[in-house]
Every structure is written in C-alpha cells, then in structure tokens.
C-alpha cells in the first residue's frame, strides 16, 4: 500500500508525458474577473497599490477573491449599521416630506460610506 503524495492529498491532477506523471499546476492570474462587490473591488485596488507584495501573495495562493468577499460583506454590514443608528438619531421634522427623508438618507449614506472606506476598505486584511 503506497502512501499518498502531498499533491494527491491536495487533490492535484496528474498528466502523463513520456511515461512520467507530472502534477498539473496552475498559477492564479489577476486577469480572471471575480465578482466581489463594490467594496471588495475597491479593496483589491487599494491593496494592489499600497501593498503590492500582499496583493501578489493573495493572488498566488488563490485567496484574493475570498478575502475581497469578506471585506465587501463586512463593509456592507458596517454601512447598514451606521445608517440605521444615524437615522434613529436624526428624525425628519416633517415625516410626510419625501424630499426631507431622501436628504437625510443620502446624508446618512455619505457619512457611513466615509467611515466604511477608512475603517474597512483601506485597511490591511
């Protein structure tokens, strides 16, 4: 009974060339389009410019997409939390005024987005 190689344990495929089995290794490329959301894409651009070594490492190990998705999820959770808390404190003077409510919501979104950009997107993850 033969022991499994490291590649076999990881589920790597083999291809035969001239009677010799070679592991099929693929390097992740940054050109693959990944859907990680607005804040995930912003974080990828930030990490690519500010921490290029970290970016290349995440691409090489195939962790960029997963990490960017986590950043996007965290960003949206924080964004929603900040907006809800801010709107609870700042009630419209006229609750029947659509324009006033829209203005308050836009103001809450802008303020919350600034916090999310600084606290989540422009951070080293």
DOMI-12402 format. One record per residue: residue number from 1; residue in three letters; x, y, z of N, C-alpha, C in turn. Coordinates in pm, 1 decimal, decimal comma. Layout:
residues N
REC   num   residu        nc1        nc2        nc3       cac1       cac2       cac3        cc1        cc2        cc3
REC   NUM      ala          X          Y          Z          X          Y          Z          X          Y          Z
...
***
This chain:
residues 125
REC   num   residu        nc1        nc2        nc3       cac1       cac2       cac3        cc1        cc2        cc3
REC     1      unk       85,0     -117,7        0,0        0,0        0,0        0,0       89,7      124,1        0,0
REC     2      unk       76,0      205,3     -102,2      161,8      323,8     -112,1       98,0      443,4      -42,3
REC     3      unk      182,1      525,5       11,2      136,8      645,9       80,0      108,5      755,1      -22,5
REC     4      unk        7,7      837,2        2,2      -27,8      944,3      -90,6       77,2     1054,4      -88,7
REC     5      unk      102,7     1109,8     -206,1      193,7     1224,4     -212,8      121,5     1348,4     -163,1
REC     6      unk      196,7     1454,0     -138,5      137,5     1581,0      -94,7       38,8     1631,3     -198,9
REC     7      unk       75,9     1618,6     -326,4      -12,0     1664,3     -433,9     -142,1     1585,5     -437,5
REC     8      unk     -132,3     1454,3     -415,8     -253,0     1371,2     -416,5     -343,3     1406,6     -298,4
REC     9      unk     -284,7     1437,1     -184,2     -363,6     1477,8      -67,5     -438,1     1607,9      -93,3
REC    10      unk     -376,3     1696,2     -170,9     -438,8     1824,3     -204,1     -534,6     1814,0     -322,1
REC    11      unk     -542,0     1698,7     -384,0     -633,6     1679,4     -496,0     -580,8     1730,5     -628,8
REC    12      unk     -448,2     1737,3     -643,5     -387,2     1784,8     -767,3     -394,8     1675,4     -873,1
REC    13      unk     -431,1     1714,8     -994,0     -437,8     1621,5    -1106,5     -298,6     1595,9    -1162,4
REC    14      unk     -279,8     1479,2    -1223,0     -153,1     1445,1    -1287,4     -177,1     1426,9    -1436,8
REC    15      unk      -74,4     1457,6    -1514,9      -79,5     1427,3    -1657,6       45,8     1348,3    -1693,6
REC    16      unk       28,6     1253,7    -1785,5      140,6     1167,4    -1823,2      208,2     1222,1    -1948,5
REC    17      unk      340,4     1237,0    -1939,8      420,8     1280,5    -2053,2      539,3     1185,5    -2063,4
REC    18      unk      545,5     1112,2    -2172,9      654,0     1016,2    -2196,9      668,1      915,2    -2082,5
REC    19      unk      555,5      869,6    -2030,3      558,8      767,6    -1925,9      586,6      821,1    -1786,1
REC    20      unk      600,6      953,2    -1772,9      626,4     1013,1    -1641,2      504,6     1096,1    -1602,6
REC    21      unk      459,9     1082,8    -1477,7      345,4     1159,9    -1429,4      393,3     1292,7    -1372,2
REC    22      unk      336,1     1401,1    -1422,6      367,6     1535,7    -1374,5      241,7     1597,5    -1313,8
REC    23      unk      255,9     1663,8    -1198,7      137,2     1730,6    -1143,4       99,0     1848,7    -1232,6
REC    24      unk      -30,7     1866,9    -1251,2      -81,1     1979,4    -1330,1      -96,3     2096,7    -1234,6
REC    25      unk       -5,0     2190,3    -1246,0       -5,6     2307,0    -1158,6      -49,6     2428,8    -1237,7
REC    26      unk     -138,0     2506,5    -1181,2     -183,7     2629,4    -1244,5     -161,3     2744,0    -1148,4
REC    27      unk     -112,4     2851,4    -1200,9      -91,6     2970,3    -1120,6     -211,0     3061,3    -1141,1
REC    28      unk     -268,8     3107,7    -1030,6     -381,2     3200,3    -1041,4     -333,4     3329,7    -1106,2
REC    29      unk     -416,9     3383,8    -1190,5     -381,0     3508,6    -1257,2     -474,2     3618,5    -1211,9
REC    30      unk     -425,7     3739,0    -1218,1     -508,6     3850,9    -1175,6     -606,9     3893,3    -1283,0
REC    31      unk     -594,2     3836,8    -1403,1     -682,9     3876,4    -1511,4     -820,4     3811,7    -1501,1
REC    32      unk     -835,3     3711,7    -1415,0     -965,2     3648,3    -1401,0    -1060,5     3745,6    -1332,6
REC    33      unk    -1177,4     3761,2    -1390,9    -1278,4     3854,5    -1339,5    -1351,4     3788,7    -1223,5
REC    34      unk    -1344,8     3851,7    -1108,1    -1411,7     3796,8     -991,5    -1518,1     3894,6     -945,2
REC    35      unk    -1629,8     3841,8     -900,5    -1739,7     3924,9     -854,4    -1735,3     3930,3     -702,2
REC    36      unk    -1679,9     4039,8     -650,7    -1664,9     4052,7     -506,0    -1736,4     4175,9     -452,3
REC    37      unk    -1814,6     4242,3     -533,3    -1889,6     4357,8     -488,3    -1810,8     4486,9     -495,8
REC    38      unk    -1881,1     4595,1     -471,4    -1823,5     4729,4     -481,3    -1704,1     4748,3     -388,8
REC    39      unk    -1722,2     4719,3     -261,5    -1615,3     4743,9     -164,7    -1502,1     4642,1     -177,2
REC    40      unk    -1533,9     4520,9     -220,6    -1430,9     4421,9     -246,2    -1338,6     4465,9     -359,0
REC    41      unk    -1398,6     4519,4     -467,2    -1316,7     4569,8     -578,7    -1233,5     4689,1     -535,8
REC    42      unk    -1291,3     4777,5     -454,2    -1216,5     4894,2     -405,2    -1098,8     4848,4     -318,9
REC    43      unk    -1121,2     4747,4     -235,9    -1015,0     4695,6     -151,1     -904,2     4632,4     -234,6
REC    44      unk     -941,9     4559,0     -338,9     -841,4     4498,5     -426,2     -754,2     4607,1     -488,7
REC    45      unk     -815,1     4713,3     -538,0     -737,1     4822,3     -597,6     -645,1     4886,5     -493,9
REC    46      unk     -696,3     4904,6     -372,5     -616,0     4964,8     -265,3     -496,5     4876,0     -231,2
REC    47      unk     -522,3     4747,0     -212,8     -415,8     4654,9     -173,6     -313,0     4641,1     -285,2
REC    48      unk     -359,5     4648,2     -410,9     -268,3     4636,7     -525,0     -170,8     4754,2     -529,2
REC    49      unk     -217,7     4873,9     -494,0     -133,6     4994,4     -499,5      -48,0     5009,4     -374,0
REC    50      unk     -109,0     4993,2     -257,6      -40,0     5022,3     -131,9       43,7     4905,0      -82,3
REC    51      unk       -5,5     4783,3      -98,8       64,3     4663,9      -51,8       81,8     4565,4     -167,6
REC    52      unk      163,7     4596,7     -267,1      174,0     4508,7     -384,8      224,5     4368,8     -351,9
REC    53      unk      311,0     4354,6     -252,3      360,0     4221,5     -216,5      246,0     4136,4     -161,1
REC    54      unk      164,4     4197,0      -76,6       49,7     4126,3      -18,6      -48,6     4086,6     -128,6
REC    55      unk      -70,8     4177,8     -222,0     -161,5     4150,4     -333,5     -112,2     4029,6     -414,2
REC    56      unk       14,9     4028,8     -450,0       70,5     3917,6     -528,3       62,6     3786,0     -451,2
REC    57      unk       84,5     3793,3     -321,2       76,0     3673,8     -237,6      -66,7     3618,6     -236,5
REC    58      unk     -165,1     3705,5     -221,2     -305,0     3661,9     -221,2     -344,5     3603,0     -356,5
REC    59      unk     -296,7     3663,1     -464,6     -325,0     3610,0     -598,3     -259,4     3473,7     -614,5
REC    60      unk     -133,3     3464,1     -575,5      -57,0     3339,6     -592,7     -122,1     3223,0     -518,3
REC    61      unk     -172,4     3247,5     -397,8     -232,1     3140,5     -318,9     -382,5     3126,0     -340,5
REC    62      unk     -438,4     3206,6     -431,9     -580,0     3195,5     -464,9     -673,2     3244,2     -356,4
REC    63      unk     -627,5     3334,7     -271,3     -708,2     3382,3     -158,9     -765,8     3521,7     -182,0
REC    64      unk     -734,8     3583,7     -293,7     -777,4     3721,8     -318,1     -928,9     3734,3     -321,7
REC    65      unk     -994,4     3647,8     -394,3    -1139,8     3654,1     -408,5    -1210,2     3634,4     -274,8
REC    66      unk    -1166,0     3535,2     -199,5    -1228,0     3507,4      -69,6    -1210,4     3625,1       26,2
REC    67      unk    -1089,3     3679,2       30,7    -1061,2     3791,6      119,7    -1140,3     3915,4       79,3
REC    68      unk    -1149,1     3941,2      -51,9    -1223,9     4057,0     -100,6    -1373,0     4042,4      -71,8
REC    69      unk    -1424,7     3921,9      -81,3    -1566,0     3897,7      -47,7    -1592,3     3924,2      100,1
REC    70      unk    -1498,7     3884,0      184,4    -1512,7     3910,8      328,1    -1511,4     4060,6      355,9
REC    71      unk    -1421,4     4131,8      288,4    -1414,4     4277,6      305,4    -1545,2     4341,0      260,7
REC    72      unk    -1599,3     4297,1      147,7    -1724,1     4352,1       96,0    -1839,6     4327,6      193,3
REC    73      unk    -1847,1     4206,9      246,1    -1953,8     4173,0      340,8    -1942,8     4256,2      468,7
REC    74      unk    -1823,6     4267,0      521,4    -1801,4     4347,6      642,0    -1836,4     4493,4      617,0
REC    75      unk    -1797,5     4543,8      501,2    -1824,6     4683,7      467,6    -1974,5     4711,1      461,6
REC    76      unk    -2050,1     4623,6      396,6    -2194,8     4645,4      386,7    -2264,2     4632,2      521,9
REC    77      unk    -2217,3     4540,6      605,6    -2275,8     4528,2      739,6    -2253,3     4655,8      820,2
REC    78      unk    -2130,3     4707,9      815,2    -2099,6     4830,8      887,7    -2176,2     4948,7      830,0
REC    79      unk    -2185,7     4956,2      699,1    -2257,9     5064,0      633,0    -2403,3     5067,9      678,1
REC    80      unk    -2467,3     4953,1      676,9    -2607,6     4946,1      717,3    -2624,8     4981,6      864,4
REC    81      unk    -2535,5     4932,1      948,1    -2543,4     4959,3     1091,4    -2529,7     5109,4     1120,2
REC    82      unk    -2433,5     5172,6     1055,1    -2412,7     5316,6     1076,1    -2532,8     5395,9     1027,6
REC    83      unk    -2585,5     5361,3      911,3    -2701,4     5432,2      857,1    -2822,0     5421,7      949,9
REC    84      unk    -2849,4     5301,0      997,1    -2965,5     5279,8     1084,5    -2951,8     5359,5     1213,5
REC    85      unk    -2833,9     5352,9     1274,8    -2813,1     5428,5     1400,3    -2823,7     5578,6     1376,7
REC    86      unk    -2769,6     5628,0     1265,2    -2772,7     5771,7     1237,6    -2915,8     5817,1     1210,3
REC    87      unk    -2992,7     5738,6     1136,6    -3131,6     5776,6     1105,8    -3221,8     5769,4     1228,7
REC    88      unk    -3188,4     5684,4     1325,1    -3265,3     5682,0     1450,1    -3247,9     5812,1     1527,7
REC    89      unk    -3126,6     5867,1     1522,0    -3098,9     5991,3     1594,9    -3149,0     6115,0     1521,9
REC    90      unk    -3155,1     6111,1     1390,9    -3191,2     6227,8     1310,1    -3323,2     6203,3     1239,0
REC    91      unk    -3430,1     6229,1     1309,4    -3564,8     6211,3     1255,0    -3601,7     6332,7     1169,2
REC    92      unk    -3681,0     6311,5     1065,2    -3724,6     6426,2      983,8    -3822,9     6512,2     1062,4
REC    93      unk    -3815,9     6643,2     1040,3    -3908,8     6734,8     1107,6    -4050,3     6713,6     1056,5
REC    94      unk    -4061,6     6685,8      927,6    -4191,5     6656,6      868,0    -4186,1     6513,5      813,3
REC    95      unk    -4243,0     6415,0      885,2    -4233,1     6276,1      841,9    -4301,8     6247,2      708,3
REC    96      unk    -4388,4     6337,8      661,8    -4457,8     6317,8      534,6    -4381,1     6375,7      415,9
REC    97      unk    -4267,1     6437,4      442,2    -4189,2     6500,4      335,8    -4090,4     6399,8      276,8
REC    98      unk    -4117,6     6360,7      152,4    -4029,9     6266,7       83,5    -3891,7     6327,4       61,8
REC    99      unk    -3886,8     6453,2       25,5    -3759,9     6520,1       -3,8    -3672,4     6526,6      120,8
REC   100      unk    -3732,2     6558,0      234,6    -3654,8     6564,8      358,5    -3602,1     6426,6      397,8
REC   101      unk    -3684,6     6324,7      383,6    -3639,9     6189,2      414,8    -3528,9     6144,3      319,9
REC   102      unk    -3543,0     6177,5      193,0    -3440,1     6144,2       95,0    -3309,2     6214,9      129,1
REC   103      unk    -3317,4     6340,7      165,6    -3198,1     6416,9      202,6    -3128,7     6352,8      323,8
REC   104      unk    -3206,5     6314,7      425,8    -3148,8     6251,6      544,5    -3084,3     6117,3      510,6
REC   105      unk    -3149,4     6038,2      426,3    -3093,2     5908,7      387,3    -2963,3     5926,1      307,8
REC   106      unk    -2962,8     6022,6      216,3    -2840,7     6048,6      138,6    -2727,6     6095,1      229,2
REC   107      unk    -2760,5     6180,5      324,9    -2660,3     6229,6      419,0    -2605,7     6114,2      503,4
REC   108      unk    -2693,3     6025,8      547,6    -2650,5     5910,0      626,6    -2561,4     5818,6      543,0
REC   109      unk    -2596,6     5798,0      416,6    -2518,4     5709,3      329,5    -2378,5     5765,2      305,9
REC   110      unk    -2370,0     5894,9      279,2    -2239,6     5956,7      252,9    -2150,3     5947,4      376,4
REC   111      unk    -2206,6     5979,5      491,4    -2129,1     5974,7      614,8    -2085,2     5831,0      645,5
REC   112      unk    -2176,8     5735,3      631,3    -2145,1     5595,3      659,8    -2041,0     5542,5      560,9
REC   113      unk    -2050,2     5583,2      435,7    -1954,3     5535,7      335,7    -1812,8     5586,5      364,8
REC   114      unk    -1801,4     5708,4      415,2    -1668,9     5760,2      452,8    -1607,0     5674,2      562,3
REC   115      unk    -1686,2     5638,0      660,5    -1637,0     5555,0      770,3    -1596,8     5416,9      718,2
REC   116      unk    -1678,6     5358,3      633,2    -1650,1     5225,8      578,1    -1521,2     5228,3      496,7
REC   117      unk    -1501,8     5331,4      416,6    -1380,5     5339,8      336,0    -1255,8     5344,9      423,5
REC   118      unk    -1261,0     5422,2      529,6    -1144,5     5437,1      617,2    -1125,3     5314,1      705,9
REC   119      unk    -1232,7     5264,2      764,2    -1221,3     5156,8      863,0    -1214,6     5016,4      804,0
REC   120      unk    -1264,1     4996,5      682,5    -1267,3     4861,1      627,3    -1188,4     4850,6      496,7
REC   121      unk    -1223,3     4933,5      399,9    -1166,7     4917,3      265,8    -1018,7     4951,0      262,2
REC   122      unk     -978,1     5057,0      325,8     -838,0     5098,8      319,1     -755,6     5043,6      434,8
REC   123      unk     -781,2     4918,3      468,2     -708,2     4852,4      574,4     -637,0     4730,0      520,1
REC   124      unk     -535,6     4688,1      591,2     -460,0     4568,1      556,2     -534,4     4448,0      612,5
REC   125      unk     -582,3     4358,2      527,0     -656,6     4239,2      571,9     -578,5     4116,1      537,0
***
